[in-house]
Amino acid sequence: MDPIVVILLVGLLLIAVVMVYTRTYLNIIGADNKCEDAWKVVERQLAARDELVRTLEARLGEHGAASSDILAAVSTARAAVVEAKKPADKLAASEALTVALRDVFAVAERSATLMTRPELVELMSGIAEAENTLAHARKGYDARVREYNSLVTTFPGSKIGGMRYRPRMSLESGRHGRTEQELPWARF
């Protein structure tokens, strides 16, 4: 074979390898950035729910309608969500807050005086809506994580990403097999 043809073939092969490497690496970086952006959306939704829960705590404290144990559990769970740094920790704390809110909503449903106060009913409805929005944001984050993990764990991404890019944990995997957010206050 002619040496010029061999040099051209080797050159083309080298260019193809560099193009695959560059494209894969840029795809991994893009997917990583999308995961970060999706997590920021989840954090904003958690902050919005936190604000509503703070308002609910204050209103229920003013009315003295809920027991101090229930309000303390909500306060503790809400503080745990704010203090958690990792997505898995935030998810676990968020689930604990949902359980605590179920107790508050159960007390509110049994209290005729609370259910006749439009501001409390509206606030509880806002929290239910925030939970739905948060569930949607979690699903978006999980979709981005699946895309990212697919790039990082398959060839050539597993070789190109190397030690820097590791698979991320999806929020769904920590939810004990549940795929939908269970709302304890569906009728609001």
Secondary structure, DSSP 8 states (H G I E B T S, - for coil): --HHHHHHHHHHHHHHHHHHHHHHHHHHHHHHHHHHHHHHHHHHHHHHHHHHHHHHHHHHHHHT-S-HHHHHHHHHHHHHHHH--SHHHHHHHHHHHHHHHHHHHHHHHH-HHHHT-HHHHHHHHHHHHHHHHHHHHHHHHHHHHHHHHHHHHSTTHHHHSTTT------SGGGSTT--S---TTTT-
